[in-house]
């Protein structure tokens, strides 16, 4: 079912208040929405609120819910590339881009797109204020809570994996996590060096300009001044390329690492565990009822029979839940793997376009400089 | 010992090439080919750095060359240190750009230029030491002559005072001032340019790591995973191309602009040294004048003799120096022009190659079916 939903985030400074708000524009052809194009104003805490709701609704049934945008701009390798200045242009752009990618991932998920909270988030002019952000600070705390529970459960749950697919997939995801982190670190190093190159180039450009000013020979002086200008332009190219490196690759890789640490496999284990516990409990209840058969306590016997019915239902529910989450995860993983290929292809093409653009600019600059150099006589 | 022989055919400067370099332990040996201007027969000699040093010292200590102190001597690059004994960082500090490049390529180019400059110099090209350097089968550096007795620029207080000594000639005062100012600026530019080159090399290494990591993303369990692996390999090729581009760009930088800046810096030092020698002679002359004035009658004749001799030397030096400076200005502009043009052409060519390669990759990726 082909459709096009595009979300654009741009920042608006709310003059009267001290917080940053973002303009969220949605363009869509879907019937889910009242109009084809609409804009709302949202705060960062609103995004966290949305994520929190979606996570609580869908994580435990095996959906890969896009993780909330990071609160801090410090990269995953904890390398501070520039000061963490909340008002700096770089910080705002990073956050804006992250929020946009978060929403796009959310609406690209066929189930999440239909979720009323998502629709409300995109459409409603007024949104009920999210509860204090401390409690909702991103995927961070959610993950902490999940991981704590998982840590406990991992110690006690030894799941009889009847399905080799899950075991393999989990292993693959763990490997992928390692690989992605490594790639992410490589890209961060690349970005860092490119920024360094930009600084060095600007510095050289300045020194060349000074040379041009002090040089007596007219043509040589002019050539040196032109050289300084060329280097300044090249510095600009380095900066743009560093942005491309960062916004295309670094952020993509970071997103994917956060995506696969969302913990769907652990939820499946918990669901299985709950089902097993129900079976154990059912067994106990049956044993208790059997004992009561000979105890001549009709009230208690009746209660026992009712409890058996209750736990039989729970066991059935547990089995259904487990089958459902297994089915959901299989589907989600398939979708994830297809989406991943699409995402990477898009990014690689954009990156190549930026690389081609840079080279073509360089060609222009050098072609313009060559006659100046030749004119020195 | 160096003395002029007008009759000996001189080596053709343009024919001088350093064709090979071999390393034996700590010693580097350079193979140098050249032709005499009178014949087309090529000669090949093998020289070590000691031989170059011997040549430079011989040139500096030539007798019978009027006004030799006024000559701007082509600067000889410092003694090469094989990588076994020095770290890259130390080499960079000592030699700047000459330490870069594979297999001493840039250093050899600098040595080659030195020989060409000596052979092209109107006075120095006539030196016996030079022709011996190019033709003698034995290594001339083994027989060490007397060292140059010239005052080299040092940073002793005494010397610095002399360096600032006011000149009697406007032309020379202005040359000295601009020399000081410009040489600082060129030094700074050289350092900054070197920084950019080193960062480009770091970027190449970082791209290498990134490209290798992408190779490791390998999974063939299902069609989507296979496609993803293919995409990662594609990206790995692209990043590899980015790396190669950085390497080419920095090579271009080093072999043209880097070499130019290094040469310019060292030649400015050589000019500064010549001007300083002249200034020292001026100080000596002014002292001789004072001595002559204040001399007691019995010493007067001697002092006047010294004063006359010193005046004559100073005039000779100044006239040689003036010609040298004019030649220097002409030559330097021409050299810088050639290097700037070469640098620009190389970078343009690399950019065109790389642009075509990236465009190819782009087309391939656009057609990639997911």
Interface residues (C-beta under 8 A of the other chain):
Chain A: X168 X172 X175 X176 X179 X182 X183 X186 X187 X189 X190 X193 X194 X196 X197 X200 X201 X203 X204 X207 X208 X210 X211 X214 X215 X216 X217 X219 X220 X223 X227 X334 X337 X338 X340 X341 X342 X344 X345 X348 X349 X351 X352 X353 X355 X356 X359 X360 X362 X363 X366 X367 X369 X370 X373 X374 X376 X377
Chain B: X178 X181 X182 X185 X186 X188 X189 X192 X193 X195 X196 X199 X200 X202 X203 X206 X207 X209 X210 X213 X214 X216 X217 X219 X221 X222 X224 X225 X227 X228 X231 X232 X234 X235 X238 X242 X329 X333 X336 X337 X340 X341 X343 X344 X345 X347 X348 X351 X352 X354 X355 X358 X359 X361 X362 X365 X366 X368 X370
